[in-house]
Every structure is written in C-alpha cells, then in structure tokens.
Amino acid sequence: MTEPGSGAMRASDADREAVAQRLRAALDEGRLTIVEYDERLQQAYAATTFGELEPLTTDLPAPVPAKPSPEVVKRERRKRKMVKEWRDWASVTFILVGIWLVTSIASGQPLFFWPIFPMGIWAAINVATMISGGDDKKSEEPDADH
C-alpha cells in the first residue's frame, strides 16, 4: 500500500480542481503566461496521481490572500462597535436590575422599577445608531485600539 504523501497515490477530481484554481490565481497574479497556464491546466486535468500534479505548482509561491475592501473593513468595524455597545448595555442593565432587586428585597416590597429609564434611553440610542448606520465620520477615523 502507498503512503499518503507518495506521488503514486491517485488524485481525485477535487485535487485536480484545487491545482487548476491555483494555476488560475497564478495567471491572475501575472506569474504564468496564458500559454503556460493552458499547458499546465491541460496537464492538471489529465493527471491521475499526485506525482503528476505536484510539478505543476512547485515553482509557484503560495497565493496572496485578498485584502478586504475598505467597505468591508468599515462594515466589520461598525458591527464590532455595535456588539460592544449592546454588550455594555447588557452589563449595566444587569447591575442596575441587581441594585433594584436588592433594594426591593431590603425594603420588603417591590419598588418602582427605575432601571427602565437608563435601560430604555440607552437601548433607544443603540437602536437609532443601528438604523442610521452610525456616525460615518467617526467610523472612518482609525481606531486607537488597533
């Protein structure tokens, strides 16, 4: 039986497609001419073993990961900010409700549920920020945290 790393092991369609995708990326990066790409692509789809696939990409460096667009970065930053705002809101709400509960128990009767005011105002601000998309000028500035 052959070892998994052996070049004599048979390649699957997925293996051939992975090599083809790497060759396409190399063509897009300008590392291969169209003629080289075509020759290697034909060899990749005709390959039956890993030993036939390996030489097709050995002279190519690992593909460079695509850099996210500024819009994606901005959207992710806005999302992280809103998650942090809601997490902060939940933490403070938990503390305020705890204070209300302790004071109600200490007084022997339920007191007016005063935490509703800071909770409601803060929640309304968070919802309004989510709807409006946040302060665009502020989100375009680089984060001091990063």
Sequence and secondary structure as in RCSB ss.txt:
>XXXX:A:sequence
MTEPGSGAMRASDADREAVAQRLRAALDEGRLTIVEYDERLQQAYAATTFGELEPLTTDLPAPVPAKPSPEVVKR
ERRKRKMVKEWRDWASVTFILVGIWLVTSIASGQPLFFWPIFPMGIWAAINVATMISGGDDKKSEEPDADH
>XXXX:A:secstr
   TT TTSB  HHHHHHHHHHHHHHHHHTSS HHHHHHHHHHHHH  BHHHHHHHHTTS         HHHHHH
HHHHHHHHHHHHHHHHHHHHHHHHHHHHHHHHTS    TTHHHHHHHHHHHHHHHHHT  HHHHHS  S  
